[in-house]
Amino acid sequence: MVDKVRVHAIYGGRVQGVGFRFTAQRYANEIGVTGYVKNLWSSQVEIVVEGEKEKVKTFLAKIRGGPLSHYIDDVETHYSEYTDQFRDFHIRF
């Protein structure tokens, strides 16, 4: 059986207005994870992602280590149980 997880992450820094949401969506679709990305009123970006544990880890590492890393000052990450809530990865407005 494949180990699946859900991660809720909040990214802080200059993460809005730099293509963060669109890049996260592209990465998620390339890797094959589901969930959403959303700008928060606090100028942070929220991501909820679900999928196979290794794919989720790859997704989070790509965000943290790719071109978006220049805009990220901090991240809060919380793992929880997989819920199979999402059918795709989308941008919430």
DSSP file (Angstrom, degrees, kcal/mol; ACC not computed):
  #  RESIDUE AA STRUCTURE BP1 BP2  ACC     N-H-->O    O-->H-N    N-H-->O    O-->H-N    TCO  KAPPA ALPHA  PHI   PSI    X-CA   Y-CA   Z-CA
    1    1 A M              0   0    0      0, 0.0     2,-0.4     0, 0.0     0, 0.0   0.000 360.0 360.0 360.0 137.9    0.0    0.0    0.0
    2    2 A V        -     0   0    0      1,-0.1     2,-0.5    51,-0.0     0, 0.0  -0.644 360.0-123.4 -82.0 132.3    1.3    3.5   -0.9
    3    3 A D        -     0   0    0     -2,-0.4    50,-3.2    49,-0.0     2,-0.3  -0.651  32.8-169.4 -77.4 122.1    1.6    5.9    2.0
    4    4 A K  E     -A   52   0A   0     -2,-0.5    78,-0.6    48,-0.3     2,-0.3  -0.878   5.8-179.2-116.9 148.9   -0.4    9.0    1.4
    5    5 A V  E     -AB  51  81A   0     46,-2.6    46,-1.9    -2,-0.3     2,-0.4  -0.885  22.3-137.3-139.5 167.6   -0.4   12.3    3.4
    6    6 A R  E     -AB  50  80A   0     74,-1.9    74,-2.7    -2,-0.3     2,-0.4  -0.992  20.5-167.3-125.5 136.5   -2.0   15.8    3.6
    7    7 A V  E     -AB  49  79A   0     42,-2.8    42,-2.5    -2,-0.4     2,-0.5  -0.991  10.5-163.2-128.7 134.5    0.1   18.9    4.2
    8    8 A H  E     +AB  48  78A   0     70,-2.6    70,-2.3    -2,-0.4     2,-0.4  -0.976  21.2 178.7-112.6 119.0   -1.0   22.3    5.2
    9    9 A A  E     -AB  47  77A   0     38,-3.2    38,-2.9    -2,-0.5     2,-0.5  -0.964  19.7-161.1-127.8 140.5    1.7   24.9    4.6
   10   10 A I  E     -AB  46  76A   0     66,-2.2    66,-2.2    -2,-0.4     2,-0.4  -0.985  13.1-158.6-119.1 121.4    1.8   28.7    5.0
   11   11 A Y  E     -AB  45  75A   0     34,-3.1    34,-2.1    -2,-0.5     2,-0.3  -0.863   8.5-168.8-103.9 131.8    4.5   30.6    3.2
   12   12 A G  E     + B   0  74A   0     62,-3.1    61,-3.0    -2,-0.4    62,-1.3  -0.786  42.2  61.4-116.0 161.9    5.6   34.1    4.3
   13   13 A G  E    S- B   0  72A   0     -2,-0.3     2,-1.1    59,-0.3     3,-0.2  -0.943 110.3 -26.1 126.5-148.9    7.8   36.7    2.7
   14   14 A R  S    S+     0   0    0     57,-1.7    58,-0.1    -2,-0.3    30,-0.1  -0.557  87.6 135.8 -97.2  67.8    7.3   38.5   -0.6
   15   15 A V        +     0   0    0     -2,-1.1     2,-0.4    28,-0.5     3,-0.4   0.450  43.4  79.9-100.6  -3.7    5.2   35.6   -1.9
   16   16 A Q  S    S+     0   0    0     27,-0.2    29,-0.0    -3,-0.2    28,-0.0  -0.854  93.2  20.9-106.0 143.7    2.3   37.5   -3.5
   17   17 A G  S    S+     0   0    0     -2,-0.4    -1,-0.2     1,-0.0    -2,-0.1   0.661  99.3  92.8  80.8  16.7    2.5   39.1   -6.9
   18   18 A V  S    S-     0   0    0     -3,-0.4    -2,-0.1    50,-0.0    53,-0.0   0.217 106.7 -95.3-125.1  12.5    5.4   36.9   -8.1
   19   19 A G  S  > S+     0   0    0     -4,-0.0     4,-2.4     3,-0.0     5,-0.2   0.656  77.8 140.8  83.0  16.4    3.6   34.1   -9.8
   20   20 A F  H  >  +     0   0    0     -5,-0.3     4,-2.7     1,-0.2     5,-0.2   0.926  69.5  46.0 -58.4 -50.0    3.7   31.8   -6.7
   21   21 A R  H  > S+     0   0    0      1,-0.2     4,-2.2     2,-0.2    -1,-0.2   0.908 114.6  46.5 -64.1 -42.6    0.2   30.4   -7.2
   22   22 A F  H  > S+     0   0    0      2,-0.2     4,-2.0     1,-0.2    -1,-0.2   0.874 113.9  48.4 -69.0 -36.6    0.6   29.6  -10.9
   23   23 A T  H  X S+     0   0    0     -4,-2.4     4,-2.7     2,-0.2    -2,-0.2   0.914 111.0  50.6 -67.9 -43.3    4.0   28.1  -10.3
   24   24 A A  H  X S+     0   0    0     -4,-2.7     4,-2.6    -5,-0.2    -2,-0.2   0.906 110.5  50.0 -60.5 -42.0    2.7   25.9   -7.5
   25   25 A Q  H  X S+     0   0    0     -4,-2.2     4,-2.3     2,-0.2    -1,-0.2   0.908 110.6  49.3 -63.8 -41.8   -0.2   24.7   -9.6
   26   26 A R  H  X S+     0   0    0     -4,-2.0     4,-2.3     2,-0.2    -2,-0.2   0.932 112.3  47.9 -63.4 -45.8    2.2   23.9  -12.5
   27   27 A Y  H  X S+     0   0    0     -4,-2.7     4,-2.5     1,-0.2     5,-0.3   0.927 111.2  51.1 -59.3 -45.9    4.5   21.9  -10.1
   28   28 A A  H  X>S+     0   0    0     -4,-2.6     4,-2.7     1,-0.2     5,-1.8   0.909 111.3  47.0 -60.5 -43.2    1.5   20.1   -8.6
   29   29 A N  H  <5S+     0   0    0     -4,-2.3    -1,-0.2     1,-0.2    -2,-0.2   0.880 112.9  49.5 -67.5 -37.5    0.2   19.0  -12.0
   30   30 A E  H  <5S+     0   0    0     -4,-2.3    -2,-0.2    -5,-0.2    -1,-0.2   0.894 118.5  38.7 -65.0 -40.4    3.7   17.9  -13.1
   31   31 A I  H  <5S-     0   0    0     -4,-2.5    -2,-0.2    -5,-0.2    -1,-0.2   0.796 110.7-118.5 -85.1 -30.7    4.2   15.8  -10.0
   32   32 A G  T  <5 +     0   0    0     -4,-2.7    20,-0.3    -5,-0.3     2,-0.3   0.860  61.9 135.0  94.4  41.4    0.7   14.5   -9.6
   33   33 A V      < -     0   0    0     -5,-1.8    -1,-0.3    18,-0.1     2,-0.3  -0.785  40.1-139.4-114.2 163.9   -0.6   15.8   -6.3
   34   34 A T  E     +C   50   0A   0     16,-2.5    16,-3.1    -2,-0.3     2,-0.3  -0.763  48.1  75.0-119.9 165.4   -3.9   17.4   -5.5
   35   35 A G  E     -Cd  49  89A   0     53,-2.6    55,-2.1    -2,-0.3     2,-0.3  -0.986  64.7 -79.5 139.1-146.2   -5.1   20.3   -3.3
   36   36 A Y  E     -Cd  48  90A   0     12,-2.5    12,-2.3    -2,-0.3     2,-0.4  -0.982  14.5-144.7-154.4 163.8   -5.1   24.1   -3.7
   37   37 A V  E     +Cd  47  91A   0     53,-1.7    55,-2.7    -2,-0.3     2,-0.3  -0.986  25.2 175.7-130.6 142.8   -3.0   27.3   -3.3
   38   38 A K  E     -Cd  46  92A   0      8,-2.5     8,-3.2    -2,-0.4     2,-0.3  -0.994  30.6-122.6-152.2 137.3   -4.5   30.6   -2.1
   39   39 A N  E     -C   45   0A   0     53,-0.6     2,-0.3    -2,-0.3     6,-0.2  -0.610  32.2-147.0 -73.7 140.1   -3.3   34.1   -1.3
   40   40 A L    >   -     0   0    0      4,-2.9     3,-1.7    -2,-0.3     4,-0.1  -0.759  22.3-117.5-106.7 157.2   -4.2   35.1    2.3
   41   41 A W  T 3  S+     0   0    0     -2,-0.3    -1,-0.1     1,-0.3     4,-0.0   0.728 112.5  68.8 -63.2 -21.4   -5.1   38.6    3.5
   42   42 A S  T 3  S-     0   0    0      2,-0.1    -1,-0.3     1,-0.1     3,-0.1   0.351 120.1-107.3 -79.4   6.8   -2.0   38.4    5.7
   43   43 A S  S <  S+     0   0    0     -3,-1.7   -28,-0.5     1,-0.3   -27,-0.2   0.590  86.6 117.2  73.1  13.1    0.2   38.6    2.5
   44   44 A Q        -     0   0    0    -32,-0.1    -4,-2.9   -29,-0.1     2,-0.4  -0.552  63.0-126.4 -98.8 170.4    1.1   34.9    3.0
   45   45 A V  E     -AC  11  39A   0    -34,-2.1   -34,-3.1    -6,-0.2     2,-0.4  -0.984  17.4-152.2-121.2 133.6    0.3   32.1    0.7
   46   46 A E  E     -AC  10  38A   0     -8,-3.2    -8,-2.5    -2,-0.4     2,-0.4  -0.862  11.1-174.2-105.1 135.5   -1.5   28.9    1.8
   47   47 A I  E     -AC   9  37A   0    -38,-2.9   -38,-3.2    -2,-0.4     2,-0.5  -0.999   9.2-174.2-127.6 132.2   -1.1   25.5    0.3
   48   48 A V  E     +AC   8  36A   0    -12,-2.3   -12,-2.5    -2,-0.4     2,-0.4  -0.996  19.4 176.1-118.7 122.7   -3.0   22.4    1.1
   49   49 A V  E     -AC   7  35A   0    -42,-2.5   -42,-2.8    -2,-0.5     2,-0.3  -0.977  10.3-175.8-133.1 140.3   -1.6   19.4   -0.8
   50   50 A E  E     +AC   6  34A   0    -16,-3.1   -16,-2.5    -2,-0.4     2,-0.3  -0.953  29.6  85.2-132.6 153.0   -2.4   15.7   -0.8
   51   51 A G  E    S-A    5   0A   0    -46,-1.9   -46,-2.6    -2,-0.3   -18,-0.1  -0.958  76.4 -11.4 155.2-167.2   -1.0   12.6   -2.4
   52   52 A E  E  >  -A    4   0A   0     -2,-0.3     4,-2.6   -20,-0.3     3,-0.4  -0.376  66.8-120.1 -59.9 137.7    1.6    9.9   -2.1
   53   53 A K  H  > S+     0   0    0    -50,-3.2     4,-2.4     1,-0.3     5,-0.2   0.869 111.3  48.1 -52.3 -45.7    4.1   10.9    0.6
   54   54 A E  H  > S+     0   0    0    -51,-0.3     4,-2.1     1,-0.2    -1,-0.3   0.874 112.1  49.4 -66.6 -36.8    7.1   10.9   -1.7
   55   55 A K  H  > S+     0   0    0     -3,-0.4     4,-2.5     2,-0.2    -2,-0.2   0.900 111.1  49.5 -68.3 -40.2    5.3   13.1   -4.3
   56   56 A V  H  X S+     0   0    0     -4,-2.6     4,-2.6     2,-0.2     5,-0.2   0.919 111.3  49.5 -63.4 -43.3    4.2   15.5   -1.7
   57   57 A K  H  X S+     0   0    0     -4,-2.4     4,-2.3    -5,-0.3    -2,-0.2   0.894 111.2  49.7 -62.6 -39.6    7.7   15.8   -0.4
   58   58 A T  H  X S+     0   0    0     -4,-2.1     4,-2.2     2,-0.2    -2,-0.2   0.920 110.8  50.1 -63.9 -44.1    9.0   16.3   -3.9
   59   59 A F  H  X S+     0   0    0     -4,-2.5     4,-1.9     2,-0.2    -2,-0.2   0.936 112.8  45.6 -58.6 -50.0    6.4   19.1   -4.5
   60   60 A L  H  X S+     0   0    0     -4,-2.6     4,-2.4     1,-0.2    -1,-0.2   0.879 113.1  50.4 -64.4 -38.4    7.3   20.9   -1.3
   61   61 A A  H  X S+     0   0    0     -4,-2.3     4,-2.4    -5,-0.2    -1,-0.2   0.872 107.9  53.4 -67.4 -36.5   11.0   20.6   -2.0
   62   62 A K  H  X S+     0   0    0     -4,-2.2     4,-1.6     2,-0.2     6,-0.3   0.897 111.8  45.1 -66.4 -39.7   10.5   22.0   -5.5
   63   63 A I  H  < S+     0   0    0     -4,-1.9    -2,-0.2     1,-0.2    -1,-0.2   0.942 117.7  43.4 -66.5 -47.0    8.7   25.0   -4.1
   64   64 A R  H  < S+     0   0    0     -4,-2.4    -2,-0.2     1,-0.2    -1,-0.2   0.793 124.6  34.3 -70.6 -28.7   11.3   25.6   -1.3
   65   65 A G  H  < S+     0   0    0     -4,-2.4    -1,-0.2    -5,-0.2    -2,-0.2   0.538 105.6  76.2-107.2  -7.8   14.3   25.0   -3.6
   66   66 A G  S >< S-     0   0    0     -4,-1.6     3,-1.8    -5,-0.2     4,-0.3   0.048 107.6 -63.3 -88.9-160.3   13.2   26.4   -6.9
   67   67 A P  G >  S+     0   0    0      0, 0.0     3,-1.0     0, 0.0     4,-0.2   0.756 128.8  65.3 -59.8 -25.5   12.9   30.0   -8.2
   68   68 A L  G >> S+     0   0    0     -6,-0.3     3,-2.1     1,-0.2     4,-0.7   0.736  80.8  80.8 -69.1 -20.4   10.2   30.7   -5.6
   69   69 A S  G X4 S+     0   0    0     -3,-1.8     3,-0.6     1,-0.3    -1,-0.2   0.780  80.1  66.3 -59.1 -27.2   12.7   30.2   -2.8
   70   70 A H  G <4 S+     0   0    0     -3,-1.0    -1,-0.3    -4,-0.3    -2,-0.1   0.726 105.7  42.9 -65.8 -20.9   14.0   33.8   -3.3
   71   71 A Y  G <4 S+     0   0    0     -3,-2.1   -57,-1.7    -4,-0.2     2,-0.5   0.561  94.3  93.7-100.9 -11.6   10.6   35.1   -2.2
   72   72 A I  E <<  +B   13   0A   0     -4,-0.7   -59,-0.3    -3,-0.6     3,-0.1  -0.739  36.5 167.8 -92.3 123.3   10.1   32.8    0.8
   73   73 A D  E    S-     0   0A   0    -61,-3.0     2,-0.3    -2,-0.5   -60,-0.2   0.755  70.6  -3.8 -97.3 -34.7   11.2   34.0    4.2
   74   74 A D  E     -B   12   0A   0    -62,-1.3   -62,-3.1     2,-0.0    -1,-0.4  -0.988  56.6-159.4-155.3 160.0    9.5   31.4    6.3
   75   75 A V  E     -B   11   0A   0     -2,-0.3     2,-0.5   -64,-0.2   -64,-0.2  -0.993   6.9-156.3-145.9 136.9    7.2   28.4    6.1
   76   76 A E  E     -B   10   0A   0    -66,-2.2   -66,-2.2    -2,-0.3     2,-0.4  -0.970  20.2-171.5-110.3 124.9    4.9   26.6    8.6
   77   77 A T  E     -B    9   0A   0     -2,-0.5     2,-0.4   -68,-0.2   -68,-0.2  -0.969   9.1-176.8-125.1 130.4    4.2   23.0    7.6
   78   78 A H  E     -B    8   0A   0    -70,-2.3   -70,-2.6    -2,-0.4     2,-0.3  -0.985  11.6-153.6-129.1 122.4    1.7   20.7    9.3
   79   79 A Y  E     +B    7   0A   0     -2,-0.4     2,-0.3   -72,-0.2   -72,-0.2  -0.695  24.0 158.5 -90.7 144.6    1.3   17.0    8.2
   80   80 A S  E     -B    6   0A   0    -74,-2.7   -74,-1.9    -2,-0.3     2,-0.1  -0.873  44.8 -57.1-149.8-174.8   -2.0   15.2    8.8
   81   81 A E  E     -B    5   0A   0     -2,-0.3   -76,-0.2   -76,-0.2     2,-0.1  -0.419  57.0-104.2 -74.3 143.5   -3.9   12.2    7.5
   82   82 A Y        -     0   0    0    -78,-0.6   -76,-0.1     1,-0.1    -1,-0.1  -0.405  35.3-179.4 -62.7 135.6   -4.8   11.9    3.8
   83   83 A T        -     0   0    0    -78,-0.1    -1,-0.1    -2,-0.1   -77,-0.1   0.567  31.4-134.3-116.6 -13.7   -8.5   12.7    3.1
   84   84 A D        +     0   0    0      1,-0.1    -2,-0.1   -50,-0.1   -78,-0.0   0.856  57.5 142.7  58.3  36.5   -8.9   12.2   -0.6
   85   85 A Q        +     0   0    0    -51,-0.1     2,-0.3     2,-0.0    -1,-0.1   0.760  49.1  62.2 -77.2 -27.4  -10.8   15.6   -0.6
   86   86 A F        -     0   0    0      1,-0.1     3,-0.1   -52,-0.0   -52,-0.1  -0.731  49.8-168.3-111.8 150.8   -9.5   16.9   -4.0
   87   87 A R  S    S-     0   0    0     -2,-0.3     2,-0.2     1,-0.1    -1,-0.1   0.601  81.3  -2.7-102.4 -19.7   -9.7   15.7   -7.6
   88   88 A D  S    S-     0   0    0    -53,-0.1   -53,-2.6     2,-0.0     2,-0.5  -0.838  79.1 -93.0-152.4-174.2   -7.0   18.2   -8.9
   89   89 A F  E     +d   35   0A   0    -55,-0.3     2,-0.3    -2,-0.2   -53,-0.3  -0.974  52.4 167.8-114.8 122.6   -4.8   21.0   -7.8
   90   90 A H  E     -d   36   0A   0    -55,-2.1   -53,-1.7    -2,-0.5     2,-0.5  -0.843  38.5-108.1-134.6 166.5   -6.3   24.4   -8.2
   91   91 A I  E     -d   37   0A   0     -2,-0.3     2,-0.4   -55,-0.2   -53,-0.2  -0.834  31.1-152.0 -93.9 126.8   -5.9   28.1   -7.4
   92   92 A R  E      d   38   0A   0    -55,-2.7   -53,-0.6    -2,-0.5   -56,-0.0  -0.827 360.0 360.0 -99.2 140.9   -8.5   29.4   -4.9
   93   93 A F              0   0    0     -2,-0.4    -1,-0.1   -55,-0.1   -55,-0.1   0.374 360.0 360.0-111.9 360.0   -9.4   33.1   -5.0
